[in-house]
Amino acid sequence: MKHITIIIIALLLTLSCKAQSPIVALDESLNNKSNGTYFKDLNNELNKFMGTWVYTDGNNSLTITLQKNYGI
């Protein structure tokens, strides 16, 4: 009986998890989105920013290199 109770409790805890739900694309409107909404790059919107960007103002220059990080 003890094992059945533990299994039922574990099953209920697993089914009640709603982390990162709903998943929404970055380019969608922010109207009517709840606080738990997870925004994800579903349409590869961030790929156009990858590369090396250079800003020059007279003698000053700033170089920024952006690349994807696929985790640790």
Secondary structure as a PSIPRED ss2 file (coil, helix, strand):
# PSIPRED VFORMAT (PSIPRED V4.0)

   1 M C   1.000  0.000  0.000
   2 K H   0.000  1.000  0.000
   3 H H   0.000  1.000  0.000
   4 I H   0.000  1.000  0.000
   5 T H   0.000  1.000  0.000
   6 I H   0.000  1.000  0.000
   7 I H   0.000  1.000  0.000
   8 I H   0.000  1.000  0.000
   9 I H   0.000  1.000  0.000
  10 A H   0.000  1.000  0.000
  11 L H   0.000  1.000  0.000
  12 L H   0.000  1.000  0.000
  13 L H   0.000  1.000  0.000
  14 T H   0.000  1.000  0.000
  15 L H   0.000  1.000  0.000
  16 S C   1.000  0.000  0.000
  17 C C   1.000  0.000  0.000
  18 K C   1.000  0.000  0.000
  19 A C   1.000  0.000  0.000
  20 Q C   1.000  0.000  0.000
  21 S C   1.000  0.000  0.000
  22 P C   1.000  0.000  0.000
  23 I E   0.000  0.000  1.000
  24 V E   0.000  0.000  1.000
  25 A E   0.000  0.000  1.000
  26 L C   1.000  0.000  0.000
  27 D C   1.000  0.000  0.000
  28 E C   1.000  0.000  0.000
  29 S C   1.000  0.000  0.000
  30 L C   1.000  0.000  0.000
  31 N C   1.000  0.000  0.000
  32 N C   1.000  0.000  0.000
  33 K C   1.000  0.000  0.000
  34 S C   1.000  0.000  0.000
  35 N C   1.000  0.000  0.000
  36 G C   1.000  0.000  0.000
  37 T C   1.000  0.000  0.000
  38 Y E   0.000  0.000  1.000
  39 F E   0.000  0.000  1.000
  40 K E   0.000  0.000  1.000
  41 D C   1.000  0.000  0.000
  42 L C   1.000  0.000  0.000
  43 N C   1.000  0.000  0.000
  44 N C   1.000  0.000  0.000
  45 E H   0.000  1.000  0.000
  46 L H   0.000  1.000  0.000
  47 N H   0.000  1.000  0.000
  48 K H   0.000  1.000  0.000
  49 F H   0.000  1.000  0.000
  50 M C   1.000  0.000  0.000
  51 G E   0.000  0.000  1.000
  52 T E   0.000  0.000  1.000
  53 W E   0.000  0.000  1.000
  54 V E   0.000  0.000  1.000
  55 Y E   0.000  0.000  1.000
  56 T E   0.000  0.000  1.000
  57 D E   0.000  0.000  1.000
  58 G C   1.000  0.000  0.000
  59 N C   1.000  0.000  0.000
  60 N E   0.000  0.000  1.000
  61 S E   0.000  0.000  1.000
  62 L E   0.000  0.000  1.000
  63 T E   0.000  0.000  1.000
  64 I E   0.000  0.000  1.000
  65 T E   0.000  0.000  1.000
  66 L E   0.000  0.000  1.000
  67 Q C   1.000  0.000  0.000
  68 K C   1.000  0.000  0.000
  69 N C   1.000  0.000  0.000
  70 Y C   1.000  0.000  0.000
  71 G C   1.000  0.000  0.000
  72 I C   1.000  0.000  0.000
